[in-house]
Amino acid sequence: MVIRAESSPDTARLARGIRAGERAVLARAITLVESRRTDHQRAARLLVQDLLPDTGGGVRVGITGTPGVGKSTTIDALGSFLTEKGRKVAVLAVDPSSTRTGGSILADKTRMARLGADPDAFVRPSPSSGTLGGVAAKTRESMLLCEAAGYDTILVETVGTGQSETVVADMTDFFLVLMLPGAGDELQGLKKGVIEHADMIAINKAEGDNRPRAQAAAAEYRAALHILGSRSPHWSPPVVTYSAITGEGIAQLWENVLSHHTRMTEIGELAARRRQQQVKWMWAMLEERMTARLRSDPALRAKLPRLEAAVADGRMSASLAVEELAEALGI
């Protein structure tokens, strides 16, 4: 089915405002994309389809790290450095969500004081709403809207917790993992998957008396990367030290991002990676739609307590329960 965005005057107006770089319109459009209302979801699909030809021109950087590593402070320093260089920066900062209300707990925008007031930056905190990996369910669509609005650098900050945290690597061009000095302890509990997806590891707080510890940590992470390898045979992830407070090393962070982007573009790996990401996005959305139907259909919802109880009591295998639900869904 071909989606025709012009059939919806509202989305057409939003599209014009986004192409014109109107920040207020961009914010409203992202709110539309994040909405769970059926009519809003339909309009959001039309809008994204309309703007698709205007997307793809940004450098997409995922930034992760354990809580307390200084992700927001780093993004504030990096983003301000980039806007001073003439770039337009969009930050999609995913907050942990309250399990009771679903709302954001942290206020990332308040911890990015410079970027929050920068006319060349757009900062959007969004609740993760329990999404695996700490990435808001609609972060991919929001990235596309930001690119269509003229932002050439998209920084995605993740919560930094959860078993599937590396999902951010499947929607960005460059995956930056932030660490703290004292690598010995961190290496013991480090998730192998995070390191395997890293395009660069950066050790924060390399200032003053902490500098030797940061350098020692960097040496240990280099050794770990040497053993684990990297996700691309054409890129060896660097390990650098920097200080988000003083700004020392921030320029080197960005130089590595650009070097990676240039290298991956030249050999065609960036385009291939984005094509794979688009297909994964399609399947993720399909699974989301199927799950939504399962939870919204009264007849299907009525089956769940019986099936859950049967599986929990050992009277039915999980595979048989899934089969029954799949038949009810017609798949």
C-alpha positions as CSV (number, residue, x, y, z in Angstrom):
1,M,0.0,0.0,0.0
2,V,1.4,3.4,-0.9
3,I,0.9,6.0,1.8
4,R,0.1,9.5,0.5
5,A,0.9,12.2,3.0
6,E,-0.9,14.9,1.0
7,S,-4.2,13.2,2.0
8,S,-3.8,14.7,5.5
9,P,-3.7,18.5,5.6
10,D,-2.4,18.4,9.2
11,T,0.6,16.4,8.4
12,A,1.3,18.5,5.3
13,R,1.4,21.6,7.5
14,L,3.7,19.9,10.0
15,A,6.0,18.7,7.1
16,R,6.3,22.3,5.8
17,G,7.1,23.6,9.3
18,I,9.8,20.9,9.8
19,R,11.4,21.5,6.4
20,A,11.5,25.2,7.4
21,G,13.4,24.3,10.5
22,E,10.7,25.5,13.0
23,R,11.7,24.1,16.3
24,A,8.2,24.4,17.8
25,V,6.7,22.4,14.9
26,L,9.4,19.8,15.3
27,A,8.6,19.4,18.9
28,R,4.9,19.0,18.1
29,A,5.7,16.4,15.4
30,I,7.8,14.3,17.9
31,T,4.9,14.5,20.4
32,L,2.6,13.2,17.6
33,V,5.1,10.3,16.8
34,E,5.3,9.4,20.5
35,S,1.5,9.4,21.0
36,R,-0.2,6.0,21.5
37,R,-3.5,7.2,20.0
38,T,-4.5,5.3,16.9
39,D,-5.3,8.4,14.9
40,H,-2.1,10.0,16.0
41,Q,-0.1,7.0,15.0
42,R,-1.7,7.0,11.6
43,A,-0.9,10.7,11.1
44,A,2.7,10.1,12.3
45,R,3.2,7.4,9.7
46,L,2.0,9.7,7.0
47,L,4.3,12.5,8.2
48,V,7.4,10.3,8.4
49,Q,6.7,8.9,4.9
50,D,6.3,12.5,3.5
51,L,9.6,13.6,5.0
52,L,11.6,10.5,4.1
53,P,13.3,12.0,1.1
54,D,14.6,14.8,3.3
55,T,16.3,12.4,5.8
56,G,19.6,10.5,5.9
57,G,22.0,13.5,5.9
58,G,22.9,13.5,9.6
59,V,25.7,11.9,11.5
60,R,23.9,9.6,14.0
61,V,25.8,9.0,17.2
62,G,24.6,6.8,20.1
63,I,26.0,7.6,23.5
64,T,25.8,5.1,26.3
65,G,27.4,4.4,29.7
66,T,26.6,3.4,33.2
67,P,24.6,5.9,35.3
68,G,26.9,8.5,36.8
69,V,29.4,8.4,34.0
70,G,28.5,11.9,32.9
71,K,26.5,11.3,29.7
72,S,24.5,14.5,29.8
73,T,27.5,16.6,30.8
74,T,29.5,15.1,27.9
75,I,26.7,15.7,25.4
76,D,26.4,19.3,26.7
77,A,30.1,19.8,26.1
78,L,30.3,18.0,22.8
79,G,27.1,19.6,21.4
80,S,28.3,23.1,22.3
81,F,31.6,22.4,20.7
82,L,29.8,21.3,17.5
83,T,27.5,24.3,17.3
84,E,30.5,26.6,17.7
85,K,31.8,24.8,14.6
86,G,28.7,25.6,12.7
87,R,26.9,22.3,13.0
88,K,23.2,21.9,14.0
89,V,22.8,19.4,16.8
90,A,19.7,17.5,17.9
91,V,19.8,15.5,21.1
92,L,17.3,12.8,21.8
93,A,17.9,12.1,25.5
94,V,16.0,9.1,26.8
95,D,15.0,9.3,30.4
96,P,14.3,6.4,32.7
97,S,10.5,6.0,33.0
98,S,8.5,5.8,36.2
99,T,7.1,2.2,36.3
100,R,3.9,3.7,37.8
101,T,3.2,6.7,35.6
102,G,5.4,6.1,32.6
103,G,6.7,9.6,32.8
104,S,10.3,10.7,32.9
105,I,12.2,10.6,36.2
106,L,15.2,12.7,35.2
107,A,15.2,16.0,33.5
108,D,18.1,15.6,31.0
109,K,17.4,19.0,29.5
110,T,18.1,20.8,32.7
111,R,21.5,19.0,32.8
112,M,22.4,20.4,29.4
113,A,22.4,24.1,30.3
114,R,24.4,25.4,27.3
115,L,22.7,23.3,24.7
116,G,19.2,24.0,26.1
117,A,19.7,27.7,25.4
118,D,21.6,27.2,22.1
119,P,19.6,28.3,19.0
120,D,21.5,25.8,16.9
121,A,20.6,22.9,19.2
122,F,17.4,21.0,19.8
123,V,17.1,18.9,23.0
124,R,14.3,16.5,23.4
125,P,14.0,14.3,26.6
126,S,11.6,11.4,26.1
127,P,10.6,8.7,28.6
128,S,11.9,5.2,27.7
129,S,8.5,3.7,28.8
130,G,10.1,0.5,29.6
131,T,11.5,0.0,26.2
132,L,14.3,-2.6,26.1
133,G,17.7,-0.9,25.8
134,G,16.5,2.4,27.3
135,V,15.7,3.7,23.9
136,A,12.3,5.4,23.5
137,A,10.0,3.4,21.2
138,K,9.8,6.1,18.6
139,T,13.4,7.3,18.7
140,R,14.0,6.1,15.2
141,E,11.2,8.3,13.8
142,S,12.3,11.2,15.9
143,M,15.8,11.0,14.4
144,L,14.3,11.2,10.9
145,L,12.2,14.2,11.8
146,C,15.3,16.0,13.2
147,E,17.2,15.3,10.0
148,A,14.4,16.6,7.9
149,A,14.4,19.8,10.0
150,G,18.1,20.4,9.0
151,Y,20.0,19.0,12.0
152,D,23.2,17.4,10.7
153,T,24.2,15.8,14.0
154,I,21.9,13.5,16.0
155,L,23.1,12.5,19.5
156,V,21.0,9.7,21.1
157,E,21.6,9.4,24.9
158,T,20.5,6.1,26.4
159,V,19.6,5.2,29.9
160,G,22.6,2.9,30.2
161,T,20.8,0.1,31.9
162,G,19.0,-3.0,30.8
163,Q,19.8,-6.3,29.2
164,S,19.2,-5.1,25.6
165,E,20.9,-1.8,26.0
166,T,22.9,-2.2,22.7
167,V,19.8,-1.8,20.7
168,V,21.0,1.8,20.2
169,A,23.7,0.4,18.0
170,D,21.0,-0.7,15.5
171,M,19.8,2.8,14.9
172,T,23.0,4.9,14.8
173,D,26.1,5.2,12.7
174,F,28.5,5.4,15.6
175,F,28.3,3.8,19.0
176,L,30.2,5.7,21.8
177,V,30.6,4.0,25.1
178,L,31.6,6.2,28.1
179,M,33.5,4.8,31.0
180,L,35.0,6.1,34.3
181,P,38.5,5.6,35.6
182,G,39.2,2.5,37.7
183,A,38.8,0.0,34.8
184,G,39.6,-3.0,37.0
185,D,36.1,-3.0,38.7
186,E,34.2,-2.0,35.5
187,L,35.9,-4.7,33.4
188,Q,34.7,-7.4,35.8
189,G,31.0,-6.4,35.3
190,L,31.2,-5.1,31.8
191,K,28.7,-6.5,29.4
192,K,30.5,-8.1,26.5
193,G,27.8,-7.0,24.0
194,V,28.4,-3.3,24.8
195,I,32.1,-3.6,24.0
196,E,31.6,-5.6,20.9
197,H,29.3,-2.9,19.5
198,A,31.5,0.0,20.6
199,D,33.0,2.2,17.8
200,M,34.9,4.1,20.5
201,I,35.4,3.9,24.3
202,A,36.0,7.2,26.0
203,I,37.2,7.5,29.7
204,N,35.6,10.6,31.3
205,K,36.9,12.7,34.2
206,A,40.5,12.7,33.0
207,E,41.5,15.8,34.9
208,G,43.8,16.8,37.8
209,D,44.8,13.9,40.0
210,N,42.4,11.6,38.2
211,R,44.3,11.8,34.9
212,P,46.7,8.9,35.7
213,R,43.8,6.6,36.7
214,A,42.0,7.5,33.5
215,Q,45.1,6.7,31.4
216,A,45.4,3.4,33.2
217,A,41.8,2.6,32.6
218,A,42.2,3.4,28.9
219,A,45.1,0.9,28.7
220,E,43.0,-1.9,30.2
221,Y,40.1,-1.2,27.8
222,R,42.5,-1.3,24.8
223,A,43.6,-4.7,26.0
224,A,39.9,-5.8,26.3
225,L,39.1,-4.6,22.8
226,H,42.1,-6.4,21.4
227,I,40.7,-9.6,22.7
228,L,37.1,-9.1,21.8
229,G,37.6,-7.4,18.4
230,S,35.2,-4.9,16.8
231,R,32.0,-5.1,14.8
232,S,33.7,-3.9,11.6
233,P,36.8,-5.4,10.1
234,H,37.5,-1.9,8.7
235,W,37.6,0.0,12.0
236,S,39.6,-0.5,15.1
237,P,37.7,1.3,18.0
238,P,40.0,3.8,19.7
239,V,40.1,4.3,23.4
240,V,40.5,7.9,24.5
241,T,40.4,10.0,27.6
242,Y,38.7,13.3,28.1
243,S,37.1,15.6,30.6
244,A,33.5,16.8,30.1
245,I,34.1,19.5,32.8
246,T,37.2,21.1,31.3
247,G,36.5,20.2,27.7
248,E,39.9,18.7,27.2
249,G,39.7,15.8,24.7
250,I,36.2,16.7,23.3
251,A,37.7,17.8,20.0
252,Q,39.4,14.4,19.7
253,L,36.1,12.6,20.4
254,W,34.5,14.3,17.4
255,E,37.6,13.8,15.2
256,N,37.2,10.1,15.7
257,V,33.5,10.2,14.9
258,L,34.2,12.0,11.6
259,S,37.1,9.6,10.7
260,H,34.8,6.7,11.2
261,H,32.0,8.3,9.2
262,T,34.3,9.1,6.3
263,R,35.9,5.6,6.3
264,M,32.5,3.8,6.5
265,T,31.1,6.0,3.8
266,E,34.0,5.4,1.4
267,I,33.8,1.7,1.6
268,G,30.0,1.5,1.5
269,E,29.6,0.1,5.0
270,L,27.6,3.0,6.3
271,A,25.0,2.7,3.6
272,A,24.9,-1.1,4.1
273,R,24.5,-0.7,7.9
274,R,21.7,1.8,7.4
275,R,19.9,-0.5,5.1
276,Q,20.1,-3.3,7.6
277,Q,18.9,-1.0,10.3
278,Q,15.8,0.0,8.3
279,V,14.9,-3.7,7.9
280,K,15.3,-4.3,11.6
281,W,13.2,-1.2,12.2
282,M,10.4,-2.7,10.1
283,W,10.4,-6.0,12.0
284,A,10.5,-4.2,15.3
285,M,7.5,-2.1,14.4
286,L,5.6,-5.2,13.1
287,E,6.3,-6.9,16.5
288,E,5.0,-3.8,18.2
289,R,1.8,-3.8,16.2
290,M,1.2,-7.5,16.8
291,T,1.8,-7.0,20.6
292,A,-0.6,-4.0,20.6
293,R,-3.3,-6.0,18.9
294,L,-2.8,-8.9,21.4
295,R,-3.3,-6.5,24.3
296,S,-6.2,-4.6,22.8
297,D,-8.3,-7.3,21.4
298,P,-10.9,-8.3,24.0
299,A,-11.2,-11.9,22.9
300,L,-7.4,-12.4,22.8
301,R,-7.0,-10.6,26.1
302,A,-9.5,-12.9,27.7
303,K,-7.4,-15.9,26.8
304,L,-4.2,-14.6,28.5
305,P,-5.0,-15.3,32.2
306,R,-5.9,-18.9,31.4
307,L,-2.8,-19.4,29.3
308,E,-0.5,-17.6,31.7
309,A,-1.8,-19.7,34.6
310,A,-1.5,-23.0,32.6
311,V,2.1,-22.1,31.7
312,A,3.0,-21.1,35.2
313,D,1.5,-24.3,36.7
314,G,3.4,-26.5,34.2
315,R,0.1,-27.7,32.6
316,M,1.0,-26.2,29.3
317,S,4.3,-25.5,27.5
318,A,5.1,-22.0,26.6
319,S,5.3,-23.0,22.9
320,L,1.8,-24.4,22.9
321,A,0.4,-21.3,24.5
322,V,2.1,-19.2,21.9
323,E,0.7,-21.4,19.2
324,E,-2.9,-20.9,20.5
325,L,-2.4,-17.1,20.6
326,A,-0.9,-17.2,17.1
327,E,-3.9,-19.1,15.8
328,A,-6.2,-16.6,17.4
329,L,-4.2,-13.8,15.7
330,G,-4.4,-15.6,12.4
331,I,-0.7,-16.0,12.0
